[in-house]
Amino acid sequence: MALVFEQFLTEAIGDAAYLIGDDAAGVAAVVDPQVDVGRYLDAARAHGLAITQVVQTHVHEDFLSGATALARAAGGAEVCVSGHDAPDYGFEHRLVTDGDVLELGSVLLVVRHTPGHTPEHIALLVAKADTRDAPFAVLSGGSLLASAAGRTDLRGSEHVDEMTRSQFETLRGFFLSLDDGVQVWPTHVHGSPCGAAIGDRTSTTIGYERRHNPLLQHADEASFREAALADLPPRPRYYPRLRARNVSAQPTEAPSAAVRPLTPAAFRAAMAAGDATVVDTREMLAFGGAHVPGALNIGASGSLGIWAGWMLEPEQPLLLVLESDQQLQQVVTQLARTGFDRFAGYLAGGMPAWQGVGQPLQTLRQMHVTEAAGQSERGALTLVDVRSPQEWAAGHAPRARHLFLPELPSRLGELSSDDPIAVYCASGYRASIAASLLQARGFEVANIPGSWQAWTACGLPVAKERSS
């Protein structure tokens, strides 16, 4: 028997999925798959494995689950979900509960109920059949994470106390009962909004977390609660939508690149119809140089899925502008991971085709950080910081206004369209989203490439106070 174990990282949204099986028996399970299921099928095929089970550790809110799509594509694999505090699942499934064992040849997955991040949450102990009482790994889902634990506020403020208590008991009663050498493979990794200050290791061990994880250093529930709820990142507004989708009967399909290519004239006609949003997925400096008037810049090189989830409406069709036509599948896949599958088309040939037939162009000024600092100090420019509240509190530009990016559309009334504005974030990626939105709404605005990273590198002054 040779154990097969493979981690699939999706760094752009901070999540991981797992293929685990026995190549002698020829069977495997996939844990916490995302909607782009082809990569799991390809990996199973490469190892000569049949995917017989698809397991969800919990109802996901940060990505569109690929469990049902994968089960169908694998020829009728069993979808296993938690039977503890189970929601009403609208798809065919098998409920598993604490102590159940999923057998994959000589590899065993032992189900353990680990509530806290969500009520139904399960983890999977991984063991060999001949040493089933000595697991060598645990697939921890959204419970124990690298240097962190899954956030406990997803069910709303009325359930925070209950869920935080459950997380405390899960961490101390279950995870700290495991041997130090047990490997920990979480679903949520660095970059996921499902936890605060998740470490940048994609796996860890019980021993390392026992000694170094701040949330495992609290012997009493009260101090744990204070630490667990401190400095949580804002809960993305798309979470409830994805949770509802992930328990529904609505069929989930793997993302397809069957998006209509549009000539510049057809693209402009689709814009004029008024029901689509133009999303330019190029890098910020390319967008600044020239773009389709009114486009929103959410770069494919960053967290496209996350920021599309924050800034776009899933019911609204998208018109895509790409770096190249060959990037279409990548962009469609990133958007599908947070539930976007309605496309009015993409601009065939990209901006070269658009400019080649004389269609209108718009530019977005890219302002050097020292120029922005000087103009702000003279009162000639409003600096807008669109970072998270935690980033703002750690240090920001003097005289800057804090408008957290997802709140910007509802707070435009706080800015004057008569005054020039420059926007910054950590690197310029989020600032370009904000600046493109402001420009489309009629503001005189510039983006600051490098943003806070460049500000501190240039030794510019730093202020500290919490946002109002």
C-alpha positions, -999 to +999 in steps of 0.1 A: +000+000+000+012+035-008-006+064+008-016+091-016-019+126-001-020+158-020-028+193-010-044+218-034-037+254-025-058+283-037-037+312-024-059+339-039-087+330-014-066+314+013-080+279+011-068+243+006-084+210-004-071+175-001-069+142-020-062+112+002-064+076-007-047+042-011-033+034-045-033-003-038-070-003-033-074+024-060-098+046-040-096+081-026-116+109-010-114+146-017-119+169+013-133+204+009-131+208-029-138+241-046-159+244-077-130+240-102-131+202-098-109+193-128-077+195-108-089+168-084-100+145-112-067+150-130-048+142-098-068+111-090-064+099-126-026+104-124-025+082-092-048+056-107-075+063-081-113+064-082-128+092-061-155+074-040-162+100-014-163+138-012-162+152+023-171+187+036-157+196+070-184+223+073-207+245+053-183+269+036-190+306+033-157+318+018-159+298-014-184+280-036-182+243-027-175+218-055-187+188-036-217+180-057-201+189-090-171+166-081-194+138-070-212+139-103-180+142-124-165+113-105-193+090-115-215+092-084-192+096-055-208+098-020-210+134-006-203+132+032-214+160+054-218+165+092-248+151+109-243+173+139-265+204+141-270+197+104-287+223+082-312+211+056-290+200+027-308+202-006-286+176-024-281+139-020-257+132+009-246+109+037-246+123+072-215+113+092-211+118+130-185+116+156-166+083+155-177+073+120-149+058+099-145+063+062-124+034+048-101+041+019-084+007+016-058+007+043-063+044+050-089+055+076-106+088+080-121+090+115-148+117+119-147+140+149-172+166+158-153+199+163-178+228+166-168+264+171-161+278+137-195+265+127-220+243+147-218+213+124-180+214+119-161+181+117-124+172+115-109+140+101-082+120+118-061+102+094-047+068+104-036+035+089-059+005+094-032-014+114-026+015+137-061+031+138-056+044+174-025+063+164-035+089+138-006+106+121-026+136+107-057+156+111-076+175+084-088+203+107-110+223+083-117+257+098-111+247+135-074+246+143-054+268+119-018+277+116-012+301+145-049+308+147-084+292+149-115+297+127-136+328+136-166+321+157-189+350+147-203+335+114-237+326+129-243+362+141-239+381+173-266+361+191-245+329+188-210+343+194-208+333+230-220+297+223-197+293+193-167+308+211-173+284+240-175+255+216-143+265+199-125+267+232-137+232+241-128+219+207-092+232+208-085+221+244-106+190+246-098+175+212-068+190+194-046+194+225-054+157+234-035+146+202+002+137+202+027+165+193+037+147+161+003+147+145+003+168+113-024+194+110-037+202+075-063+230+076-088+241+049-084+278+058-048+291+053-031+325+051-053+350+032-087+335+042-111+359+059-122+330+081-097+337+108-075+365+122-038+365+117-036+330+101+001+320+098+017+316+064+025+279+069+002+256+048+005+228+074+017+225+109+018+200+138+000+197+171+033+202+190+041+234+172+007+248+177+006+237+214+037+258+220+032+288+196-004+293+187-016+323+208-052+309+211-039+276+226-022+295+255-055+303+273-065+279+301-097+298+309-127+305+286-129+342+294-094+351+283-098+328+252-129+347+243-112+381+245-084+369+223-105+349+198-128+379+191-100+406+190-092+421+156-113+398+135-112+409+099-146+423+087-169+395+077-173+396+039-208+405+027-208+375+003-205+349+031-243+345+037-249+342-001-223+314-004-235+296+027-271+295+013-258+283-021-237+256-005-266+239+013-291+244-016-303+221-042-291+245-069-267+225-091-231+236-090-211+232-122-174+234-129-165+268-144-165+269-182-147+293-205-177+293-228-180+330-225-190+350-257-161+368-274-173+403-284-159+427-310-153+462-297-186+474-313-206+445-297-189+451-264-198+488-264-234+478-274-236+454-244-224+482-222-251+505-236-277+480-227-271+491-191-274+458-171-238+446-171-207+457-151-174+461-170-146+444-150-110+450-162-088+423-147-055+438-159-027+450-136-032+484-121-006+503-142-020+488-175-055+499-164-042+534-155-026+538-189-059+533-208-092+515-201-128+513-212-146+543-197-164+533-165-147+500-160-140+486-125-104+474-121-101+441-101-068+425-111-066+388-119-031+388-103-045+394-068-075+382-049-100+386-077-126+362-062-126+378-028-129+414-041-155+405-067-174+389-038-172+422-019-178+446-047-201+430-073-236+417-074-239+380-086-271+387-104-255+414-126-238+400-158-201+408-162-183+421-192-147+412-190-115+429-201-085+406-200-047+409-202-050+384-230-077+361-244-057+331-231-064+343-195-102+338-199-103+303-182-082+316-152-104+346-147-137+327-150-124+301-125-114+328-100-148+344-102-166+311-100-149+303-067-171+331-051-202+323-071-200+345-102-211+326-133-231+352-153-211+367-181-223+390-209-190+384-228-154+394-230-136+419-252-119+398-278-084+410-285-085+431-253-075+468-252-054+466-284-086+457-303-106+484-285-081+512-293-074+499-328-109+508-340-110+542-322-133+534-293-132+559-264-104+556-238-101+567-202-069+570-181-065+568-144-036+588-130-010+569-110+005+593-085+039+588-068+036+584-030+059+614-023+038+637-045+006+625-028+022+631+007+032+667-003-001+676-018-020+662+012+002+682+036-006+714+016-043+707+018-044+703-020-055+667-020-077+643+000-059+611+009-083+581+012-071+549+030-093+519+019-075+493+040-091+473+068-097+488+102-069+467+116-044+480+090-055+516+096-051+513+134-016+499+130-005+532+112-017+554+084-009+586+066-015+619+086-047+637+075-060+606+056-096+597+055-104+560+063-131+545+041-128+507+042-131+496+005-163+475+008-180+504+025-169+529-002-200+527-024-223+535+005-201+563+018-195+583-013-215+612+002-186+617+026-163+628-002-165+660-023-165+656-060-150+691-062-117+681-045-090+659-060-085+625-043-057+600-041-063+565-028-039+541-011-041+506+004-012+482+012+003+478-023-021+496-047-043+466-057-073+476-036-066+513-041-070+507-079-104+491-073-114+521-052-100+547-076-117+531-106-150+531-087-146+567-078-137+577-113-168+560-127-188+580-102-174+613-115-146+620-089-112+634-098-090+607-085-056+591-086-042+557-075-010+555-055+010+524-067+030+509-039+007+526-015+015+520+022+044+498+013+060+527-006+049+552+020+069+535+047+098+527+024+101+564+017+102+572+054+071+594+053+053+603+086+029+578+102-001+586+124-020+562+147-055+563+159-085+542+154-109+549+125-142+566+134 
